[in-house]
Amino acid sequence: MTDAPVSNTPEYTVSELSGALKRTVEDAYGHVRVRGELGRVIRAKSGHLYLDLKDERASLDGVMWKGMAGVLNFRPEEGLEVIAEGRLSTFPGRSKYQMIIERLEPAGEGALMALLEARKKQLASEGLFAEERKRPLPFLPRVIGVVTSPTGAVIRDILHRLEDRFPVHVLIWPVLVQGEKAADQITAAIEGFNALPEGGPVPIPDLLIVARGGGSIEDLWCFNEENVVRAAAGSRIPLISAVGHETDTTLIDYASDRRAPTPTGAAEIAVPVRRELAERIAQVQLRLAGALQRGVDRKAADLKSAARALPRPETLIGDARQRLDYAAGRLEGAGRTLVQTRKSRFDAVSAGLRPNALRRDIAEKQRRFAQSADRLAPIYKRSLSLHEKTLVSLGARLEALSHKSVLARGFALVTGADGNLVRAASALNDGQAVTLGFADGERAARIGTGAGALPDAPERARAAAQGAEKPAAAKRRPAKVKTSPGQGSLF
């Protein structure tokens, strides 16, 4: 048996070999600059950015730690050509190498402009830039909301220009205006102003200004982000975009209701000059007063012209005065005549109403009344007698038809315990309590049973014949029928 050959090759553990490879790669590629197209782009909850750099033949994993990723001037998107600067390293846990990116920038303005143009066409096709969507700005807003950085010169320029032109209430929503987080903060500010409740502690602005100073395309890229553009287009409050200098153009300028060349220009667009406005009002007042005075003078001249064509007032009322005097004279004579006529008629009527004539008239009316009374008395008696006979006849007929006359001839009414009339013997049971109604009153009775029951019809007939032969004194008195307390009458 021979011994196994001994090798001089050193042995490594997996960790030792992974560490050696990591050091080798980092020493050999401690600083590299790579150009490529972004593939997969993932932002972890921790804030780190994971992405792929690729070209037509290879792909390279990349990672950008939170501190570096937070200061990017643009938002990395798939398909964007970029230049990444950093170092190569390995990840022993996955046996893979990757690039630790310390700086990331678009591969020249051409790449950003191509991306910007593609995004502009997409949003324009959705109608976000249409002119009919744009609303007029308020002439004199009471409250203006400003979305910008609170520490830059932009807000000071806006406040200073507003103070010079027309001081109004200004609400500032502080945001980042550069970097990857800027777009989300600007979007939240625009939507936050629109979401303020009516009548709440914070007044709703009548106008919004989104402002930032000048810079490169990378510095202004957050105002080209899709969420910012959609927030500006969807704002219910009229919005002025004031981003960069006059030559700078971002997508928010197309979606806003008005674009200002500079932040200072936005303040000039937002409010008029108070002094100029006061001068205009004074001029309008002077023009109005002059127009009113001219109107009064013109009407006065027209009145004078019309007055010259009218006759004198004394001429108009002279004839009327004469007619009035003539009528007054006639009225006085007619009044005296009317009084005399009425007095004559009164005297004539008074003469016919002397006391003797009045007494004769009263006596005559009394005599006629007495004669009428004597003629009416016999007529009244005859009518009363006739009505009395008719009433007696109707009473006799009513009495003949009454059931009481039938009961007076020896008949009786049989009613049950419920007060209903019994019309047949089959409706009664043995021992049932009944009430017998006679002409002079009612008696309670009970239907007989057994030996005490009444005999049938032939036996009752024989008994009646035998009883007829006996003297009348031998007739027995009928037994008293016990009355049932509480038994009512059918009638």
VENRABEL-V682303 format. One record per residue. N is the residue number from 1. RES is the residue in one small letter. PHI is phi in whole degrees, -180 to 180 (none if undefined). Layout:
N&RES&PHI + N&RES&PHI
This chain:
1&m&none + 2&t&-101 + 3&d&-75 + 4&a&-67 + 5&p&-63 + 6&v&-96 + 7&s&-99 + 8&n&-88 + 9&t&-71 + 10&p&-67 + 11&e&-100 + 12&y&-119 + 13&t&-80 + 14&v&-61 + 15&s&-65 + 16&e&-64 + 17&l&-67 + 18&s&-63 + 19&g&-67 + 20&a&-64 + 21&l&-64 + 22&k&-62 + 23&r&-66 + 24&t&-62 + 25&v&-65 + 26&e&-68 + 27&d&-70 + 28&a&-76 + 29&y&-127 + 30&g&-71 + 31&h&-150 + 32&v&-134 + 33&r&-130 + 34&v&-121 + 35&r&-110 + 36&g&-172 + 37&e&-99 + 38&l&-73 + 39&g&-105 + 40&r&-67 + 41&v&-128 + 42&i&-131 + 43&r&-106 + 44&a&-76 + 45&k&-61 + 46&s&-72 + 47&g&101 + 48&h&-73 + 49&l&-114 + 50&y&-113 + 51&l&-151 + 52&d&-118 + 53&l&-105 + 54&k&-145 + 55&d&-133 + 56&e&-73 + 57&r&-124 + 58&a&-149 + 59&s&-138 + 60&l&-131 + 61&d&-73 + 62&g&-138 + 63&v&-137 + 64&m&-126 + 65&w&-69 + 66&k&-53 + 67&g&-62 + 68&m&-78 + 69&a&-67 + 70&g&-74 + 71&v&-110 + 72&l&-65 + 73&n&-87 + 74&f&-145 + 75&r&-100 + 76&p&-62 + 77&e&-133 + 78&e&-62 + 79&g&95 + 80&l&-85 + 81&e&-84 + 82&v&-133 + 83&i&-120 + 84&a&-106 + 85&e&-125 + 86&g&174 + 87&r&-141 + 88&l&-91 + 89&s&-151 + 90&t&-119 + 91&f&-117 + 92&p&-57 + 93&g&-64 + 94&r&-123 + 95&s&52 + 96&k&-139 + 97&y&-106 + 98&q&-155 + 99&m&-108 + 100&i&-89 + 101&i&-86 + 102&e&-107 + 103&r&-150 + 104&l&-140 + 105&e&-146 + 106&p&-62 + 107&a&-81 + 108&g&87 + 109&e&-69 + 110&g&-60 + 111&a&-66 + 112&l&-66 + 113&m&-67 + 114&a&-65 + 115&l&-65 + 116&l&-64 + 117&e&-67 + 118&a&-65 + 119&r&-68 + 120&k&-62 + 121&k&-64 + 122&q&-64 + 123&l&-70 + 124&a&-67 + 125&s&-65 + 126&e&-85 + 127&g&84 + 128&l&-73 + 129&f&-105 + 130&a&-65 + 131&e&-67 + 132&e&-69 + 133&r&-81 + 134&k&-77 + 135&r&-107 + 136&p&-70 + 137&l&-82 + 138&p&-64 + 139&f&-66 + 140&l&-139 + 141&p&-67 + 142&r&-83 + 143&v&-130 + 144&i&-121 + 145&g&-100 + 146&v&-117 + 147&v&-107 + 148&t&-167 + 149&s&-77 + 150&p&-78 + 151&t&-108 + 152&g&-85 + 153&a&-77 + 154&v&-63 + 155&i&-66 + 156&r&-67 + 157&d&-63 + 158&i&-65 + 159&l&-64 + 160&h&-64 + 161&r&-70 + 162&l&-63 + 163&e&-64 + 164&d&-71 + 165&r&-87 + 166&f&-160 + 167&p&-61 + 168&v&-136 + 169&h&-77 + 170&v&-117 + 171&l&-109 + 172&i&-109 + 173&w&-109 + 174&p&-71 + 175&v&-145 + 176&l&-79 + 177&v&-115 + 178&q&-157 + 179&g&107 + 180&e&-70 + 181&k&-81 + 182&a&-64 + 183&a&-62 + 184&d&-65 + 185&q&-70 + 186&i&-65 + 187&t&-60 + 188&a&-63 + 189&a&-67 + 190&i&-63 + 191&e&-68 + 192&g&-67 + 193&f&-62 + 194&n&-71 + 195&a&-93 + 196&l&-63 + 197&p&-74 + 198&e&-68 + 199&g&77 + 200&g&-80 + 201&p&-65 + 202&v&-104 + 203&p&-67 + 204&i&-79 + 205&p&-65 + 206&d&-87 + 207&l&-155 + 208&l&-115 + 209&i&-127 + 210&v&-106 + 211&a&-133 + 212&r&-161 + 213&g&-74 + 214&g&-74 + 215&g&171 + 216&s&-75 + 217&i&-63 + 218&e&-68 + 219&d&-66 + 220&l&-94 + 221&w&-65 + 222&c&-62 + 223&f&-84 + 224&n&-101 + 225&e&-69 + 226&e&-63 + 227&n&-66 + 228&v&-67 + 229&v&-65 + 230&r&-67 + 231&a&-65 + 232&a&-66 + 233&a&-68 + 234&g&-91 + 235&s&-69 + 236&r&-76 + 237&i&-90 + 238&p&-54 + 239&l&-130 + 240&i&-111 + 241&s&-98 + 242&a&-136 + 243&v&-111 + 244&g&76 + 245&h&-94 + 246&e&-63 + 247&t&-83 + 248&d&-83 + 249&t&-133 + 250&t&-124 + 251&l&-68 + 252&i&-66 + 253&d&-64 + 254&y&-76 + 255&a&-88 + 256&s&-76 + 257&d&-78 + 258&r&-156 + 259&r&-106 + 260&a&-105 + 261&p&-67 + 262&t&-144 + 263&p&-58 + 264&t&-65 + 265&g&-64 + 266&a&-64 + 267&a&-64 + 268&e&-69 + 269&i&-72 + 270&a&-68 + 271&v&-133 + 272&p&-80 + 273&v&-82 + 274&r&-62 + 275&r&-64 + 276&e&-65 + 277&l&-66 + 278&a&-64 + 279&e&-65 + 280&r&-63 + 281&i&-64 + 282&a&-62 + 283&q&-63 + 284&v&-64 + 285&q&-63 + 286&l&-63 + 287&r&-64 + 288&l&-67 + 289&a&-64 + 290&g&-63 + 291&a&-64 + 292&l&-66 + 293&q&-66 + 294&r&-63 + 295&g&-65 + 296&v&-65 + 297&d&-61 + 298&r&-66 + 299&k&-67 + 300&a&-64 + 301&a&-64 + 302&d&-63 + 303&l&-66 + 304&k&-64 + 305&s&-62 + 306&a&-69 + 307&a&-67 + 308&r&-65 + 309&a&-84 + 310&l&-91 + 311&p&-71 + 312&r&-69 + 313&p&-61 + 314&e&-64 + 315&t&-70 + 316&l&-68 + 317&i&-103 + 318&g&-64 + 319&d&-62 + 320&a&-63 + 321&r&-63 + 322&q&-63 + 323&r&-62 + 324&l&-68 + 325&d&-63 + 326&y&-64 + 327&a&-65 + 328&a&-66 + 329&g&-65 + 330&r&-66 + 331&l&-65 + 332&e&-65 + 333&g&-67 + 334&a&-65 + 335&g&-67 + 336&r&-64 + 337&t&-63 + 338&l&-64 + 339&v&-64 + 340&q&-66 + 341&t&-65 + 342&r&-64 + 343&k&-68 + 344&s&-65 + 345&r&-65 + 346&f&-64 + 347&d&-64 + 348&a&-66 + 349&v&-67 + 350&s&-63 + 351&a&-64 + 352&g&-76 + 353&l&-108 + 354&r&-72 + 355&p&-59 + 356&n&-64 + 357&a&-65 + 358&l&-68 + 359&r&-68 + 360&r&-64 + 361&d&-67 + 362&i&-66 + 363&a&-63 + 364&e&-64 + 365&k&-68 + 366&q&-66 + 367&r&-63 + 368&r&-64 + 369&f&-67 + 370&a&-65 + 371&q&-60 + 372&s&-65 + 373&a&-65 + 374&d&-66 + 375&r&-74 + 376&l&-80 + 377&a&-62 + 378&p&-62 + 379&i&-63 + 380&y&-64 + 381&k&-68 + 382&r&-63 + 383&s&-65 + 384&l&-66 + 385&s&-64 + 386&l&-62 + 387&h&-67 + 388&e&-67 + 389&k&-63 + 390&t&-62 + 391&l&-68 + 392&v&-65 + 393&s&-62 + 394&l&-68 + 395&g&-66 + 396&a&-65 + 397&r&-66 + 398&l&-67 + 399&e&-67 + 400&a&-65 + 401&l&-86 + 402&s&-75 + 403&h&-70 + 404&k&-67 + 405&s&-67 + 406&v&-66 + 407&l&-64 + 408&a&-68 + 409&r&-87 + 410&g&108 + 411&f&-89 + 412&a&-140 + 413&l&-101 + 414&v&-111 + 415&t&-123 + 416&g&-80 + 417&a&-65 + 418&d&-84 + 419&g&87 + 420&n&-85 + 421&l&-71 + 422&v&-94 + 423&r&-107 + 424&a&-147 + 425&a&-67 + 426&s&-69 + 427&a&-82 + 428&l&-110 + 429&n&-113 + 430&d&-62 + 431&g&82 + 432&q&-75 + 433&a&-80 + 434&v&-136 + 435&t&-127 + 436&l&-103 + 437&g&-103 + 438&f&-110 + 439&a&-65 + 440&d&-106 + 441&g&156 + 442&e&-126 + 443&r&-136 + 444&a&-87 + 445&a&-148 + 446&r&-135 + 447&i&-69 + 448&g&-70 + 449&t&-132 + 450&g&63 + 451&a&-67 + 452&g&-80 + 453&a&-72 + 454&l&-68 + 455&p&-69 + 456&d&-72 + 457&a&-63 + 458&p&-63 + 459&e&-66 + 460&r&-65 + 461&a&-69 + 462&r&-65 + 463&a&-61 + 464&a&-68 + 465&a&-68 + 466&q&-67 + 467&g&-66 + 468&a&-70 + 469&e&-79 + 470&k&-76 + 471&p&-60 + 472&a&-65 + 473&a&-70 + 474&a&-80 + 475&k&-66 + 476&r&-81 + 477&r&-75 + 478&p&-63 + 479&a&-69 + 480&k&-70 + 481&v&-96 + 482&k&-65 + 483&t&-90 + 484&s&-95 + 485&p&-63 + 486&g&83 + 487&q&-75 + 488&g&-92 + 489&s&-109 + 490&l&-64 + 491&f&-103
